[in-house]
């Protein structure tokens, strides 16, 4: 059966039953730990460390599966996979007035709407992720990576 056929896609949808199978995972090298770190976007307190990137990936997926089992056991809510959430395409952002003024000026100089300018800037950032400091946020959590454990 061709992977592009409608029937194949429908059968594949039926195969995916658990949220952790649709979660978003990332594996990256940690210079501090001198190991690869695996994380799951939907379960931010979860991490997995290993010297091998493939083993790290398998480890974080297994940890997510076990994390979901624990959430169910304690009757806690199960995070919906990011990939299956519906997105409206709009959200509100609060910025300092001087940043707002600067963006309006830049948009006017480029003869585009403020919305268009900000959309392009955000799209460029999505391709080239930037580090965001959490020091000025209300809620900050320091996460120490631990081999297959939930931390916060």
C-alpha angles and dihedrals in degrees: 000000000000116000088225095058121108092232091054090051092049092049090047091053089054091051094059105078108147126069093226089062089063098040124119115251132187129190119195139162117259113206090193094054095032087222139090116269122211119200136177118219093210093050103042096178093058125093140157129203128203140145091239121065095213092050089047091054092049090046096053091048090051090047090051091050090051091044091055090050089053092048090052092047090054092041091240121152117273113228113242113238112260089228094061099044119108115240123201096203093237136084137159121250125195114213134168114273092244091056090048090051092049092050092048089051092048091048091050091049090051091043094234132117120268088242092055093048093050092044091055092046092049092047090052090051091050089057092044104033115213127210112250120207113230095193093101097047123103096235119042127174126187111214121201111198112241130184103264099331136120111246136173 
